[in-house]
Amino acid sequence: MEIVKLNVNGVVRETPVENNWTLLRALREGLGLTGTKCGCETGDCGACMVIIDGEAVRSCLVRAVKLEGKEIRTIEGVGDGEHLSPIQEAFIEAGAVQCGFCIPGMIMSAKALLDRNPNPTEDEVRTAIDHNLCRCTGYENIVKAILLAAEKLGKERYDG
């Protein structure tokens, strides 16, 4: 085992990892951040999506030891700990949450999109969540939620 320093949600934390551990494993087992879900572990489902240096990344596909110095954001870092983010609120308001397993990954893909493109088209939203699988919703309410989140964030920027 070796110790890595990971900047997760704005806090640099040390955790022991094996050389072959994925970021997913380091987050869940090393740091106790279980909001990032373990689905397929082959990069097919997107349940483990996080944001690394502004890009949505499937955490089961990257080795933790390669991420020192990178900024990693997980679902635990989306709200402020007491309040939901506008993206999380929009998912609830639009009825985009059913079983909930895919939602952390969906929200991370949505956040990465909205951080770089505050006013996406429906096609851009669908492209952004292309690596996220959902077995419950059929995606329509998820797309609506992300477009609603864009509206909420736009209003927040305008009002704030």
C-alpha positions in Angstrom: 0.0 0.0 0.0 1.0 3.6 -0.6 -0.4 6.8 0.6 -2.0 9.2 -1.9 -3.1 12.8 -1.4 -6.4 13.4 -3.1 -8.1 16.8 -3.4 -11.7 15.7 -3.0 -14.4 18.3 -2.8 -11.9 21.0 -2.0 -10.1 19.1 0.8 -6.8 17.4 0.4 -7.0 14.0 2.2 -4.6 11.2 2.5 -5.6 7.6 2.0 -3.8 4.3 1.7 -4.3 2.6 -1.7 -2.9 -0.3 -3.6 -1.2 0.7 -6.9 -4.1 -0.9 -8.9 -7.0 0.7 -7.0 -9.4 2.8 -9.0 -10.5 6.2 -7.8 -13.9 4.5 -7.2 -12.4 2.1 -4.7 -10.3 4.8 -3.1 -13.3 7.0 -2.6 -15.5 4.3 -1.2 -13.1 2.2 0.8 -10.3 4.6 1.5 -12.2 7.8 2.2 -15.6 6.5 3.1 -17.4 8.5 0.4 -20.1 6.1 -0.7 -22.3 8.5 -2.7 -20.3 7.5 -5.8 -22.0 4.2 -6.7 -20.3 1.0 -7.9 -22.2 -0.3 -10.8 -20.4 -2.3 -13.5 -16.7 -1.4 -12.8 -16.1 -1.6 -16.5 -17.1 2.0 -17.5 -20.4 1.1 -19.0 -23.0 2.4 -16.6 -21.8 5.8 -15.3 -23.0 5.2 -11.8 -19.5 6.1 -10.6 -19.2 9.4 -12.4 -17.2 12.1 -10.7 -15.7 15.4 -12.0 -12.0 15.6 -12.3 -10.6 19.0 -13.3 -13.9 20.0 -14.7 -14.6 16.9 -16.8 -17.1 14.1 -16.0 -15.1 10.9 -15.6 -16.1 7.4 -14.7 -14.1 6.8 -11.5 -13.9 3.0 -12.1 -11.6 3.7 -15.1 -8.9 5.8 -13.5 -6.2 4.7 -11.1 -6.2 6.7 -7.8 -2.4 6.9 -7.7 -2.5 9.0 -10.9 -4.7 11.7 -9.4 -2.5 13.6 -7.0 -2.8 17.3 -7.8 -6.1 16.9 -9.6 -9.4 18.5 -8.4 -11.9 15.8 -7.8 -15.6 16.5 -7.1 -18.0 13.8 -5.9 -21.7 13.9 -5.3 -21.0 14.7 -1.6 -19.5 18.0 -2.8 -22.4 19.2 -4.9 -24.6 20.6 -2.2 -23.3 22.6 0.8 -24.0 19.9 3.3 -27.1 21.5 4.6 -28.9 22.5 1.4 -29.4 20.8 -2.0 -27.8 22.3 -5.0 -30.2 23.7 -7.7 -29.3 20.6 -9.8 -30.4 18.3 -7.0 -33.5 20.3 -6.5 -34.4 20.1 -10.2 -34.0 16.3 -10.2 -36.6 16.1 -7.4 -38.9 18.7 -8.9 -38.9 17.1 -12.4 -39.5 13.6 -11.0 -36.2 12.4 -12.3 -35.5 10.2 -9.3 -36.9 6.7 -9.1 -34.8 4.0 -7.6 -32.0 6.6 -7.2 -29.0 4.4 -8.0 -27.9 6.2 -11.1 -28.8 9.7 -9.9 -25.4 10.6 -8.3 -23.7 9.8 -11.6 -26.3 11.7 -13.6 -26.0 14.7 -11.4 -22.2 14.7 -11.8 -22.6 14.5 -15.6 -25.2 17.3 -15.4 -22.9 19.5 -13.2 -19.9 19.1 -15.5 -22.1 20.1 -18.5 -23.7 23.1 -16.7 -20.4 24.3 -15.4 -19.0 24.6 -18.9 -22.3 25.4 -20.7 -24.9 27.2 -18.6 -27.6 27.1 -21.3 -27.4 23.7 -23.1 -29.8 22.5 -25.7 -31.7 19.2 -25.2 -29.4 17.5 -27.6 -26.4 18.7 -25.6 -28.0 17.4 -22.4 -28.6 14.0 -24.0 -25.0 13.9 -25.2 -23.7 14.8 -21.7 -25.5 11.9 -20.1 -24.7 9.4 -22.9 -22.4 7.5 -20.5 -25.0 7.2 -17.8 -27.4 4.3 -17.8 -30.8 4.4 -16.0 -33.1 1.4 -15.9 -36.0 3.2 -14.4 -36.9 6.5 -15.9 -36.5 6.4 -19.6 -34.4 9.6 -19.4 -37.2 12.1 -20.3 -37.5 13.4 -16.7 -33.7 13.4 -16.3 -33.4 15.6 -19.4 -36.1 17.9 -18.1 -34.4 18.1 -14.7 -31.1 19.1 -16.3 -32.8 21.8 -18.4 -34.7 23.0 -15.3 -31.4 23.1 -13.4 -29.9 25.3 -16.1 -32.9 27.7 -15.6 -32.4 27.7 -11.8 -28.7 28.3 -12.1 -29.2 31.0 -14.6 -31.7 32.7 -12.3 -29.3 32.3 -9.4 -26.5 33.9 -11.4 -28.9 36.8 -12.4 -30.3 37.3 -8.9 -27.0 36.7 -7.0 
